[in-house]
Amino acid sequence: MDKKIVRIGDEHYILATSALADSRTHVLKDGETFGIFNPYGDIQHVGLGEQGLYHEGTRFLSGLEFHLEETHPFLLSSAIKGDNALLAVDLTNPDLDRTGFPFLPRGTLHISRTKFLYQSRCLEELRFTNYSLDALHFGFSLYYQADFADLFEVRGEQRSQRGIINISLLNDHTVSWQYQGLDHVQRTTHLTTDLAPQQITTSSMTFNLSLKPQEEKICHLSIACSINGKALEPKIFSTAQSHAAHNLQTTKSQFCTIYTGNEQFNDWLNRSLDDICMMTTDLPEGPYPYAGVPWYSTAFGRDGIITALECLWINPSLARGVLSYLASTQATEIIPDQDAEPGKILHETRKGEMATLKEIPFGRYYGSVDSTPLFVLLAGAYYDRTGDKDFIVSLWPHLERALMWIDLYGDKDKDGFVEYFRQTPTGLAQQGWKDSYDSVFHADGTIAEGPIALCEVQGYVYAAKRAASHLARLLEYPERAQSLLREAQTLRHQFNRQFWSEKLDTYIVALDGKKQPCTIRSTNAGHTLFTEVATQDRAERIAKGLLEEDFFSGWGIRTIPTNEIRYNPMAYHNGSIWPHDNALIAMGMSRYGLTQSVERLIGGLFDLSIHVDLHRLPELICGFPRKPGEGPILYPVACAPQAWAAGAVFLLLQSCLGISFHGAEREIRFTHPSLPEFLPSIQIKNLGFGNLSADLEFTRTQSDVMINVTRKDDQLNIVSVR
């Protein structure tokens, strides 16, 4: 695919001269390594050119093709195993008229390709089985290449200079690529096979095999990624597969289990859980859900926090890991090139060559206005969920620094609202979750000039200060607690006075740098229900508007309605539908007792999960209206899997069941639980605090939801509020 650079307001736009839909791809991820393969299990330069084996922000293998007798085999089946652990591909031979050999009818030879990622490697098993009545002699080849492209190069960025690649044959079954980067880091790829090739070069291996009738033979392939000469011990395929499966099971055991009376809904739940487990990387500070594959397989502050919030009730250890990591990377000084200021929480971090050389500003970048208040909000929610006071004690200095940033740097003009304005021209112009360059605008379509105060951010700050007040009281800082509560109450009053629009019947999206309102209806206002900064009557009016036809497509709520001037159902943030956005709004609706609205939202997203591949909700879909008998229209460069899209189903379920926690009292509360028609029952097992847990069953009746506690440790309290 030819690449050319197009500037459309965003310095780091993902270039798409052709679509992901050009060929279906399969994704595997383990730790800092991920792979994107075509249905054959190959790596080809087609579509966006995104296929490859990546490690720490660099593509370590850019080509890998399997040929049978110098042609492509026939594809029988190709699928990611249900738990995302491995890719299984079944192939067979086409009709082959071979010079000097008997004609080989199609379907004679079965080739199974099984691959998975483990500890910076891609391990593959090729299994050949002869189903003919005669002995079979054939050849196969592997073609390979490594370009060591930075992920941002794959996205479309061009570089004036690159490092040097050296290719060598280490022995008769290993080829090695060494890339000496401009960042003085050596990146190495080793491709090794345990079957001796007939011929090996720096671009291919050729093999000859003979199989008796019904005989099978196996070839193992290992592709290892290493940095700065770090030696990687050889891994036996079966042993590594067993260890990887054990690690996955250990991760999944930390989640409570959920089973419903709807098998299609169970498919959505299971895929989402498996995606969360796959996207979670074990960092020294704890588990962290990386944002999405391929473009965002790294730690993002906002994404990690929201994913942790979505999964908090089923696995609070994610939240602890996110809080620990973000505390360890909290900014300590003013660095304009990174949009960093003391106390500010990370937006994203990158490990590739371009980040190290500052060709992009994202090595450690702080250009998000909402990560900092969301960090404080998550800390409060984590304590409510767990009652883990010791962790809050250790986190408190970081929370105080975050609160300091909110007051000192977030509100530089002292108008009571937190605003953003980038300090570096290479950073993000828009720094809320809708960070496209054109996502904040006026009614006439004019892009808003900063500093910009987003409506949802004020809600995050309100919720953060309320949470911090509660934690300060817990830690016996009564004056600080009272001060924070007063600040929150003042902000709520001021926000409702200045952001509410009677004409729009909702909160405006933002105030611009001149304090002029951006009178646009958007889902940003829906987040004010999640943070409870909205008054009851306004929350009801907002919810009603969000479910009208101009907002609600049938699949979910669009980011802006169809009658706004910049509405475009194919735009990234101006008319598309994001599952995490809808889930946060649903949780907000639940907090105001709007159960029917919650059921409508979960219904739309459930239908979406039925139509998308693998029941995997993508990062976003296009905002076209739903049509009878037709599926959703997919967004061409959406990440799938995406962590906060995967987490959406869990927050939606929490919204339906009205689940809340009082960790210190070991109390689980269900407030006005409800279930949509398509969910007759739900079973939840091992829900609780630490070693204390309970098993519960929820059954939908004609007018209510019955809760049956089938098992409970004595110290737990289960409360139902109706």
Secondary structure, DSSP 8 states (H G I E B T S, - for coil): -------SS-TT----SS-GGGS--EEEEETTEEEEE-TTS-B---TTS--EEEETTEEEE-EEEEEETTB--EEEEEEE-TTSS-EEEEEE---B--TTS--B-TTSEEEEEEEEEETTEEEEEEEEEE-SSS-EEEEEEEEEE----BHHHHTT---S---EEEEEEEETTEEEEEEE-TTS-EEEEEEEESS--SEE-SSEEEEEEEE-TT-EEEEEEEEEEEETT-------HHHHHHHHHHHHHHHHTTS-EEEES-HHHHHHHHHHHHHHHHHEEEETTEEEE--BTTTB-S-BHHHHHHHHHHHTTT-THHHHHHHHHHHHT---S-BGGGTB-TT----EE--SHHHHTTSSS-SEE---SSHHHHHHHHHHHHHHHH--HHHHHHHHHHHHHHHHHIIIIITTT-SSS--B--SSTTS-S--SS--STTSSB-TTS-B--SSBEEHHHHHHHHHHHHHHHHHHHHTT-HHHHHHHHHHHHHHHHHHHHHHEETTTTEE-SEE-TTS-EE----GGGGHHHHTT-S-HHHHHHHHHHHTSTTTB-SSSBBSS-TTSTT--TTSSSSS-B-HHHHHHHHHHHHHTT-HHHHHHHHHHHHHHHHHSGGG---S-B------TT----B-TT--SSBHHHHTHHHHHHHHHHTEEEEGGGTEEEEES----TT--EEEEEEEEETTEEEEEEEEE-SS-EEEEEEEE-TT-EEEEE-
